[in-house]
Amino acid sequence: MPENRPKFHTLDIEYNGFGPFTAVSSERAGISVTLGTHALTGALGLYINYRIDRNTTKHYVLNYLQPGDRLKLTYDGPNVDGGASIDQIEEHDRPVPYQLPKGLRFGFEVIKCEKRARLSHSEGGGLSVSIANVPLDHARVWTVAGYVHDNWSCQHKHLYAGDSFEIEVVETDWCDTSPDVEKT
């Protein structure tokens, strides 16, 4: 392992102007975040998992995101709280799911990348954006979407120290064409 890598890694999560809420881990794949539609309810949730050490894992959930919600995730930013703020993120969950108008589904507007893009899924399908620090020097960001015979995935730009990935939740009936669409 190169000597210039930090002994721990952080992911700062800003949610609708609150935060940052910081997850800290020294473990490979110790931080993972998924923003996705729930298979049974159709609700959109944020699922945060991180390993404090080999024997201790913490889980946090925001069950009911809705259109207009914004998330900014910054990898290996300055660690100002040692990971204590992540315990407060669930205070911002809503008590009930958002009911989408008929004919619309959840989607994401990728705000900070080379080209703004709208990502969504087929009617009746699902969508998730995931971030994980499997390689320790950066975090990978990817989207998976689809339903039955219409599945696609998209690898986003890797996040290195100080890099951010920002999205806004939208309700939509369309999706930009992904360059990595795979029909099955």
C-alpha positions as CSV (number, residue, x, y, z in Angstrom):
1,M,0.0,0.0,0.0
2,P,1.5,3.4,-0.9
3,E,2.5,5.4,2.1
4,N,0.6,8.6,1.1
5,R,-2.9,7.0,1.4
6,P,-4.8,8.0,4.6
7,K,-5.3,5.4,7.2
8,F,-9.0,6.0,7.2
9,H,-11.5,7.3,4.6
10,T,-14.5,9.6,4.8
11,L,-17.7,10.2,2.9
12,D,-19.5,13.5,3.7
13,I,-23.2,13.5,2.9
14,E,-25.0,16.8,2.5
15,Y,-28.8,16.4,2.4
16,N,-31.1,19.3,1.5
17,G,-28.6,21.8,2.9
18,F,-28.1,19.8,6.2
19,G,-24.8,18.4,7.1
20,P,-22.3,17.3,6.2
21,F,-22.9,14.0,7.9
22,T,-19.6,12.2,7.9
23,A,-19.0,8.4,7.7
24,V,-15.5,7.3,8.6
25,S,-13.9,3.9,8.0
26,S,-10.4,2.4,7.7
27,E,-11.7,-0.8,6.0
28,R,-11.7,-1.7,2.3
29,A,-15.3,-1.3,1.1
30,G,-15.9,0.1,4.5
31,I,-18.2,2.9,3.2
32,S,-21.2,2.2,0.9
33,V,-24.2,4.3,0.1
34,T,-27.1,3.4,-2.1
35,L,-29.9,5.7,-3.2
36,G,-32.7,3.5,-4.6
37,T,-36.3,2.5,-5.1
38,H,-37.6,0.0,-2.7
39,A,-38.7,-3.2,-4.5
40,L,-42.0,-3.7,-2.7
41,T,-43.2,-0.2,-1.8
42,G,-41.7,1.9,-4.7
43,A,-40.5,4.5,-2.1
44,L,-37.1,6.1,-2.7
45,G,-34.6,5.7,0.2
46,L,-31.0,6.4,1.1
47,Y,-29.2,3.5,2.7
48,I,-25.8,4.1,4.4
49,N,-23.5,1.4,5.7
50,Y,-20.1,1.7,7.1
51,R,-17.7,-0.4,9.0
52,I,-16.0,1.2,11.9
53,D,-13.7,-1.8,12.3
54,R,-13.8,-5.5,11.3
55,N,-16.4,-6.3,14.0
56,T,-18.6,-3.2,14.0
57,T,-20.9,-2.0,11.2
58,K,-23.4,0.9,11.4
59,H,-26.4,1.3,9.2
60,Y,-28.5,4.4,8.6
61,V,-31.6,4.9,6.5
62,L,-33.7,7.8,5.1
63,N,-36.7,5.8,4.0
64,Y,-38.8,8.5,2.2
65,L,-37.0,10.8,-0.1
66,Q,-39.0,12.9,-2.5
67,P,-38.7,15.1,-5.6
68,G,-36.6,18.2,-4.9
69,D,-34.3,16.5,-2.4
70,R,-30.6,17.1,-3.1
71,L,-27.6,15.0,-2.1
72,K,-24.0,15.9,-2.3
73,L,-21.5,13.2,-1.5
74,T,-17.8,14.1,-1.1
75,Y,-15.1,11.5,-0.8
76,D,-12.1,11.9,1.6
77,G,-12.9,15.5,2.4
78,P,-11.5,17.1,5.6
79,N,-12.6,15.0,8.6
80,V,-13.7,17.5,11.1
81,D,-15.8,15.4,13.4
82,G,-14.4,11.9,13.5
83,G,-17.7,10.4,12.1
84,A,-19.9,11.6,15.0
85,S,-22.3,13.6,12.7
86,I,-23.5,10.6,10.8
87,D,-25.6,9.6,13.9
88,Q,-27.8,12.6,13.2
89,I,-28.8,12.0,9.6
90,E,-31.9,9.9,10.4
91,E,-33.4,12.9,12.2
92,H,-34.1,14.3,8.6
93,D,-36.3,11.3,7.5
94,R,-39.9,11.9,6.6
95,P,-42.7,10.0,8.4
96,V,-44.6,8.9,5.2
97,P,-43.6,8.0,1.6
98,Y,-44.1,10.5,-1.3
99,Q,-47.0,9.5,-3.6
100,L,-45.9,9.9,-7.2
101,P,-48.5,11.3,-9.6
102,K,-49.9,8.6,-12.0
103,G,-47.6,7.9,-14.9
104,L,-44.5,9.3,-13.3
105,R,-41.6,7.6,-11.6
106,F,-38.5,8.6,-9.5
107,G,-35.4,9.7,-11.3
108,F,-32.1,11.5,-10.6
109,E,-30.7,14.6,-12.2
110,V,-26.9,14.3,-12.0
111,I,-25.9,17.9,-11.2
112,K,-22.1,17.9,-11.0
113,C,-20.5,16.0,-13.9
114,E,-19.2,16.8,-17.4
115,K,-22.8,16.7,-18.7
116,R,-26.0,17.1,-16.7
117,A,-28.1,13.9,-17.1
118,R,-31.5,12.6,-16.1
119,L,-31.5,9.0,-15.0
120,S,-34.6,6.9,-14.5
121,H,-36.0,3.4,-15.1
122,S,-38.7,1.6,-17.1
123,E,-42.2,1.7,-15.9
124,G,-42.6,-0.8,-13.1
125,G,-38.8,-1.1,-12.7
126,G,-36.3,0.2,-10.2
127,L,-33.3,2.4,-10.0
128,S,-30.2,2.8,-7.7
129,V,-27.1,4.9,-7.5
130,S,-24.3,3.4,-5.4
131,I,-21.1,4.7,-4.0
132,A,-18.4,2.4,-2.4
133,N,-14.8,2.7,-1.5
134,V,-13.8,-0.8,-2.7
135,P,-10.4,0.5,-3.9
136,L,-9.0,2.6,-1.0
137,D,-7.6,5.4,-3.1
138,H,-11.0,6.3,-4.5
139,A,-14.7,5.6,-4.5
140,R,-16.7,4.2,-7.4
141,V,-20.1,5.6,-8.4
142,W,-22.5,3.7,-10.6
143,T,-26.2,3.5,-11.5
144,V,-28.2,0.4,-12.2
145,A,-31.8,0.5,-13.6
146,G,-34.3,-1.5,-15.4
147,Y,-37.2,-3.9,-15.4
148,V,-37.6,-7.4,-16.9
149,H,-36.1,-7.0,-20.4
150,D,-34.9,-3.4,-20.2
151,N,-31.8,-3.2,-18.0
152,W,-28.9,-0.7,-18.1
153,S,-26.0,0.4,-16.0
154,C,-23.7,3.4,-16.0
155,Q,-20.3,3.9,-14.4
156,H,-19.9,7.5,-13.3
157,K,-16.6,9.3,-12.8
158,H,-14.5,8.0,-9.8
159,L,-14.3,10.1,-6.7
160,Y,-10.8,10.9,-5.5
161,A,-9.9,12.9,-2.4
162,G,-12.1,16.0,-2.3
163,D,-14.3,15.0,-5.3
164,S,-18.1,15.3,-5.1
165,F,-21.1,13.7,-6.8
166,E,-24.3,15.6,-6.6
167,I,-27.8,14.6,-7.5
168,E,-31.4,15.9,-7.2
169,V,-34.4,13.6,-7.0
170,V,-37.0,14.3,-9.6
171,E,-40.3,12.8,-10.7
172,T,-40.2,12.0,-14.4
173,D,-41.5,10.0,-17.3
174,W,-38.3,10.0,-19.3
175,C,-34.5,9.3,-19.0
176,D,-31.5,10.4,-21.0
177,T,-30.0,7.7,-23.1
178,S,-27.1,6.2,-21.2
179,P,-23.9,5.5,-23.1
180,D,-23.7,2.1,-21.5
181,V,-27.2,0.9,-22.0
182,E,-27.5,-2.9,-22.2
183,K,-30.7,-4.5,-23.4
184,T,-31.3,-8.0,-22.2
